């Protein structure tokens, strides 16, 4: 009987040890699983952060490339009629690419970088609008320039020639010896020549004043547009610096 009790006690303790061991093994397995899961999560976070950083880097670089392209075109855009001028269309296309890349940055973030990119894109689009307005204004002055070439200058030339002819007639009459007090035969023609010269001169002066008024108005408008262009370009210098600083900070802080 005593031996049976001892055997039973030993069995109970053995079972208890098995249970305790099983629980310890289970706990160890759970801890190991949690550690493994956390490692997977950490690695996923690192991979995601690395992917996002690469996407942002590409987006920022693409945006700055479009920005530099716009600036090169802005420097090369000339007024209509200038040789080798690419016109405004290449700038419009480059500004469009810049807007598209700013939208990609808006998706990738962060908000500070996206806001600066949007402001730069809007600034370039403003340059496009102002440059277009300036070129259209310059184009509108072509008729006035043609009137100077085809009307005002010939009118002035005719007036000068008429005045020179009237002067020659007067000099011819002065050189003749006049014995009586009657009006010399060539005087009427001389006076008519002077009147014709005066009429031509007045017409030429009137045309010149008209063209001059139009040109003065053109200069006022063109000066205002150029001043706005300069102000727009000066204002975005701070925005460019803010974009660069925010982008650099974002990429540095996202480094795994």
Secondary structure, 3 states (H helix, E strand, C coil): CHHHHHHHHHHHHHHHHHHHHHHHHHHHHHHHHHHHHHHHHHHHHHHHHHHHHHHHHHHHHHHHHHHHHHHHHHHHCCCCCCCCCCCCHHHHHHHHHHHHHHHHHHHHCCHHHHHHHHHHHHHHHHHHHHHHHHHHHHHHCHHHHHHHHHHHHHHHHHHHHHHHHHHHHHHHHHHCCCCCCCCCCCHHHHHHHHHHHHHHHHHHHHHHHHHHHHHHHHHHHHHHHHHHHHHHHHHHHHHHHHHHHHHHHHHHHCCC
